[in-house]
Amino acid sequence: MMEDMRETAPAMMQGMMAKDPDVAFVCGMIAHHTAAITKTVEAVRQVWPKCFPLAAHFGVLEFDGRHNPTF
């Protein structure tokens, strides 16, 4: 666990150097969550059968203020 923290700490600390505290928090959390997803995928790959695909789809839905979704 400490080794994992050593890997993610520099990116988290860099993100948290933003002047705006809200931006700093989000930037730090992006690095943290990216590392969590990566570690989860690595663990799943160790036990997931090779004949099954392992895929994830991430999407973002934005709104233009007029209740019209934009992709």
N, C-alpha and C positions, 0 to 999 in steps of 0.2 A: 504494500500500500504506500509506503514512504517513497518507493521508487517511482510509482505513478504520480505522486505529488511533485516530485522533483522534475518530472517531465512537463507537467502542466503549469507549474508555478510561474515560470518566466512569462508565458503568454498571458496568464491571468493578471500578473502584476503590471505588465505593459498596458493591458486594457484598462486597468484601474487608475492609470496615471492621468486620465482625461480630467480637465478642470471642472467640468460639470459633474457633480456626484451621481446623477441619474445615468448619464452616459458612461461614466466609469463603472458603475455597477453592471450595466448591461454588457459592456465590453468584456468585463471579467467573467461574467456568467456564460458568454458565448464560448470562450475558451474552455470553461469548466464542462459545459454540456457537450461540446464537441468531443472532448476526451472521454466523457461517460459513454457516448454513443459508440465511439471507436472501441473502447474496452468491451462493451457489450457484444458488438459484432465479432470481435476476436474470440470471445468465450463461446458464442453460439457456433461459430465455424468449427470449433473443436469437437462438437457433438452432433452437429447437423449433418445428415447424410449427404454425401457429395452429389448424389443423383438428383437432389432437389435444389432449385435455385434459391439463393439468399439475396433478396433485393428489398430496397426501401424506396419509397417515393415521397418526397417532401415538396409541398407546394405552398404558395403564399397567395392569399386572396386579399386584394385591396379594394377599398371602396372610394369612389370619387366624390362622396358627399351627397350624391343624388340617388343613393341606394342602387347604383348600377355597379355590379362587380366588374373589376378589370383583372385580367390575368396576365 
